[in-house]
């Protein structure tokens, strides 16, 4: 008996997860990736003796990766090794305060005591906030991550919907819910910036998104030994063992169809691939626009799935180390709400952004030559507007303001000590990964526009067309896109079981 054949467009983590899940269920799987390597935004660059992880830098929720390998009858730990990162974050403020986040509550109590005021009051607020966030995490995990709804109606049809809505914090914004529970402005800023995991604004995201702090405090924060790209290599090894056919440098130009049913793919070189089912790991809006040529009337229906923020992704190698940095660091804006409004409401470059900075040599010294440092700098900025980038000098001016900000925080002569750098701008991100307007995190999380939901995994227009990745539910971040690949496979298995 022949097997059902699935063609997957794109080799990002969502596509790899879908490929493994479907192959484990008995489908014949072919994956087509336009670049020369697997991983999508999980990418790597070796330059002047430095190894830069170009994409994701934080590994969380290992259980979703373990469940993927378990589908194939394999053990995740035989393919990928994780190292715990401590402290989880280091937070720098303009007034000189440096505060670390730990999952060890004794160490966390010591950090809380750095704040002005009564430390017992701050600690009580902190513990109560985690209790609240943990309750939100329990709801979201059960109702969203595990059940995999794609629409608000799917969400409402679950067991005990009235209880769900009574306990889910959606009426207040993430920022408002933090302000109700934490009195210290610096703690507020820290917890607001957990929204960085999905590239959105805490002013527009619903309160239940405060569950993201629990992802870290309860489940740990990890580094993939050998570099984050070792995860893509481990997945690639598993795919080879499973007999999944991977086609690199295979640029898909069209999803072919007969009427309202997809029939396969056409590649840029003109070759045609027949398939019973198609899964797109390319983001939903670019896929409909570029591979299906949909008219504006149809595309208008997808406007609520607007792109998340983009970023300036700068990787620098310095000729001296900067021991002030932990593995993961945040340098805070003096007015973080202004930063959010500038990026997400005004669609302009922020003057003083909150900035994410990674120094992986704290955990993995092999990522830089001896005596040097490897530093990644990521400010969130607006995506492209109508496909148009700002002048490079505007992006570079912001980049240099950030370097000055880091120098003020104690990284002396940072600009003078740079010996190599590589910088990606929003148009580079769009070109390399076909992301929507250079988005880094798929679809923006905004209660008013999309109820914080992403695009559905099942096409609303074409039979046998499915989607996975950051632009689909459950959203952005490595564990979520890996989960999306598993959930889309479950949809396919239920609707079109393998022959």
N, C-alpha and C positions, 0 to 999 in steps of 0.2 A: 504494500500500500504506500503511495507517495505521501510525502510530508507536505504540510502547508508551508509555503515559502514567504518569509517576511523580509522586506527590504527596509533598512534603517538608515535615515539620512542624518549623518553627524555622529562623530565619535567623542562627544563630551560625556561626562559621567552619567547623565540620564540615558543616553544612547547605549553606553556600555552596560548599564544595569538592565535596561530592557532586553538587550541582546542575550545576556546571560540568563535572565529569567525565562525568556521564551525558548531558548535552546534547551534549558533544563526541562521544560514542559513538553518537548518533542517537536518543536518547529525547526525547519531549516532556516538559518538566519544568515543574511549577507548585510554587512555594514559598510557604508560608503562615507569616507571622510575626505574633505577637500584638502586638508593639510597633510604634511609628511609624517605626522605622528598622531597617536591617539591622545585623548585627554581634554580637548577643547580648551577652555580657559585655564585648566590645570596644565600649565605649560612651563617650560624651563628654558633658560638661556645660560650658556657658558661663555664668559667674556673676561679676558685678561686675568685668568686664574680664579675668578669668582664664579660661583654658581648661583643664579638668581631664580627663585620660584616666581614666575610671572603672574600667576593667578592666585587661587586661594592659599591662605597662610595658616588658617586655624582649622584643626580637626576636632569635631565634636560628635556626640551621639554615636559611638562605635557600634551600638547594637543594630543599627540599620545596615551597616556594612557586613556585620556578621550574618544577618539574616539573608543577605544576598548570596554570600558564599554557601550558606547552608542549603539554599535552593539547588545548588549544583552538587551537593553532597561533599562540600569541601570546608576546610577550617580556615577562616580568615587569617589566623595567626601564622599559618604556614606560608603565607604570601606577603604579608605586610606586618611590620613591627612598629608598635606605637611607644613613644616615650612621653611621660607626663611632663607638662610645662608648669614650672613654679618660679615666681608667682604667675598667676594667670594673666594679669594685666598690670602695667605700671602707669599711673595717671599723673601727668604733669600739669600744673596750673601756673598762670602768669605771676601769681604772688609768691611763688617759690615752693608751695606745698607739693610734695610727692607722696602719693598714696597707692599702695599695692592692693590688689584683690587676690585672695587665697580661698581655696576650698577648705583649708584647715581653719576652723572657727577660732581657735586660740590665736593664731597669727592674725586672723581678720580682726579680732577684738583689739589687738595691739595697734593695727592701722586706724581703726575707728577712733582710738584715743588721741590721734594727731589732730582731730577736728576741734575747733574752738567750742567752748560751751561744756555742758555736763556730759561726760562720756557715757554715763549710765543711761541717760535719756537717748543719746544717739544709738547706743547698742540696742535698746529696747525697740526703737523705731526700725532699725535695720532687721532685727529678728522678725518683727511683725510684717515688714515688707516681704521678706522671703517666704513667710507663711502664706501671705496673700498671693504672691507670684506662684508658689507651689500649687495652690488650689487652681489657679488659672491654667497652669501647665497640665495638671491632671485632666481638666476638661478638654483642652485643645488636643492633647495626645490621644485620648479615647475617641473624641468625636470627629477629629479632623485628620490627624496623622494615621491612625489605625483604620478608621472606616473609609477614608479616602473620598469624601464627597467632593463634587465639582461645582455645585451651584448652591445658592442659599436654600432652595427648595430641598435639595438632597440633605442639607444640613438639618433642616427642620423636620424631615421625615424620620429622624433617628428616634431611638427609644427614649422616652421621657423628655420630649422637646421642651415642655414648660419648665421643668427643673433645670434643663440646660440653659435656657435663656434667663432664668432668675439668677443663676450663679455666674454666668459669663459676663465679664466686665467689658461691655461694648458701648455703653452710653457716654462714658468719659474717654477723652484721649489718653494715650499712654502718658503724656506729660502731666495731664491733670491728675491722673491716678497716683503718679509719683509724688506730686506736690501735696496731696492729701495725707501722705504717709511719712514723708521725709522732710524735715525742717531745714537741714543743712543744704545750702545751694550747691556745694561741690558734690555731695552724694547724689543730689538730684541730677546734676549734669552727667555723672558717671552712668547712672541707671537709664537716663534718657538715651545715651549713646549705644545701648545694646541694640537699638534699631539699626545700627550700622550693618548687622548681619543680613538685613534685607534691603539695604540701600534706600531707606525711606525717611520720613520725618516723624518724630515723636509727637509733633503737634497735630498730625492728621491720622496717625495709626491708632486703632482702638486700644483701650486699656489692657485687654487680654494679651496683647503682645508683650507685656511685662513678663510673660512666662519665659522669655528668652534668657533672662538671667539664671533661671533654674537649669537650663541646658548646660550651663557652665558650672554653677555651684554644686549641683547634684550629680552630674555625669562626667565631670572632668573636662580638661582642655589638653589636647594632645598634639604631638608632632610626629610625622611619619619619618621613621629613621631612614637616613639616606637622602632626605629631601621629600617635599610633598609630591613631586612627580613620581616617586616610587610607588604611590598608590595606583597611578595609571599603568605603570609597568606590571604591578601585581595583577590588575584586572586583565591586562593584555595577555599575560601568561595563562590565566585561567581560560580566557576565550580560545586561545590556541589549543589547549588541552581538550576543550569541549567541541572542537571542530567548527567554530564560528568563522565564516569567511570574511576577512577584513580587507577592504580595498582602500588603500591610501592614495593620496593625490588623485582622488576620484571626485571631481567637482560636479555635484548634481545641479542641472540647469532647469529641470522641469519634473513635476510629478504628473505622470500621464494618467488619463482617465477615459472611460467610455461612459458618456452620460454623467450620472452622479456617482459612479463607482470608480475608484482609483484602480489602475492596472499595473503600475510600476513606476520606473524612473527613466529619465533621459539624462545622460551625462553631457558635460560640456564638450567632450570630444565627439559627440554624436551617437555614441552607442546607447542602446536601449536595454533596459533590464525589466523583465516581466516578474511580477510578484502578486501573490494573493492578497497581501496586506502590506501597508506602508506605515511606518512609525517615523515621525519627524522629531528629531532632537534639535533641529533648527527652531528658533523662537517662532511662536505662532503667527504673529503679525508679519514678519519678514517672509515666512513660508507662504502664507496666502498671497502676499504681494508679488514675490519674486519667483516662486515655483509653481504657482497656480494662476497668476495673473488676474486676481479678483478685481472687480469693478469697485469704484469708490462707495457705491451704495451699500455693498456688503461690508467693506472695510469699516464703514462708519459704526457698525454694530460692535466692533472690537475696540472702539476708542477708550472705553472704560479700563481696558488693560494697558494703560499707558506705561511707558518705560520707567524703570527705576532710575536713580541717578547714575551718572557716569563717574569718571574720575581721571585725575592725572596719576598715572602709575609710574613712579620713578624708582629705579634701582640704582644705588650708588655704592661704589667701593671706595673706602678711605684708607689712607696710608697709616693711620693710627687707629687703635680701638677706642670705643666710647663706653667705658664701663658703667656710665650712668644709666644706660638703657637696659631694660629687661628684654626677654624674647618678644613680648607684645607690649606696645606702649601707645598712649593717647596723649596728645597735646591739645588742651582745651581752649576753645574760643572764650574770650572774655564775655561774649554775649551769644550763647549757643542758640537761643531762640531766633535771634537775628540771622544767624548762620542758616538755620532751617528755612526761615522765610525767604531769604535771598536765593537759596538753591532751588527750593521746591515750589514757591509761589511766584517769585519774580523771574525765575529761570536765568539768573545772572551768576557770575563768578563771585564767590564770597571774598570780602577783604580779609577777614580773620576767621578762617574755618577751624573746626575741630579736626585734628589730623591723626590718622592711624599710622604707626611706624613699627616696622618689624626688624628685629636684629637676630636672625636665626642662628648665628654663631654662638649664642648663649647656650644653645642645646646641641648644636652640630658645628664644631670648629672647622670642619672640612669645607665649609661653604665660602671660605676666604683664605687667602695666603696668610702665613704666620705673621702676626703683628698688625694685621689689617682688620677692617670691619666691613660687613655686608649689611646694608640698610635699605629697606623698602619704605617708601613714603607714599601714602594714599590719602589725598583729600577728596571728599565727595563734591562733585560739581554737576551742573545740569547736563542732561543728555543733549545730543545735537538737536537743533531746532530746524525742522523741515530738511533734515539731512545736511545742514550747513554747520561747519565748525567755525569757531571764533579764530581770529588771527593767532598764529603760534606765539607771537610776542605777548599776547594777553595771558595765555596759559603759562608761559615762562615767567612772567612777572609775578603771578600767584605762587609758582614754585619757589622763586627766590624769596618771597615774603615768608614762606614756610621755613626755609632754611634759616632765615634770620630769627624766626620764632624759636626754633630748636636751639640756636646759639644762645638766645636769652635764657633758655632753661638750663644752660650749663654745658652744652656741647661746643666747647671752645674751638674756634677756627674751623668749623665744619666745612664751610665752602672752600677754604684754602686747602683742605686735606683730601678733597675728592680727587681720585686718580682715574676713575672710570665711571661712566653712568649710561643708563639706557632709560628712555622716557617714552611712555605710550600716552597718546592723547585720545579723546573720544572717537575721532575718525579712524585712528589706527585700530581701536577695539572693534569698531563696526566692520572694518575691512577684514581683519584677521578671523573674526568669529561670527560674522553676519548677525551680530546682535542688533536689537531694535534701537536705532539712533545712538549706538555706542553704549547702551545700557550694560552695566556690570552684573546687576542682580535680577534681571528679568523684568517682572511687572512690579510697579510701585504698590506698596501697601497703604491703602487710603480707604477709611470706612465709608466716606461719603460717595466716592466714585465707584468702588467695586466691592464694598463690604469686606475688604481685606482678602478677598478671594482672587485667585489667578484664573487663567484661561482653562476651560475644560480639556480633559485628555482625549475626548472623543470628538471628532469633527462634527459640527452642526450642519454641514453641507454635503459632505461626501461619505459614502459608505466605504468601510475598510481603511479609513485614514484616521490615524491616532497621533497624539503628541505626548512628549515628555520633556523634562528639563525645567529650568528656572522660571520660564514664563507660564508654566502649568502648575496646578495644585500638586503638592503643598507649597511650592515656591522655591526661594533661593537658598543657597548654602549647600555644601557638599552632601550632608546627610539627607537633605530634602530632595535634591535632584536624584540621588540614588534611590530614595523611596519612591519618587515619581516613576522611575523606570520599572520598579516592581509592581506598582499599582496599575500602570498602563498594561503590563503583561497580564495581570489578573482580569482586567476588563476584556482583553482580547481572548483569553482562555474561556471566559464565560460566554462571550458572544460568538466567537469563531473557533471552537476547539480544533486542535490539530487533527488532520485526517490520518 
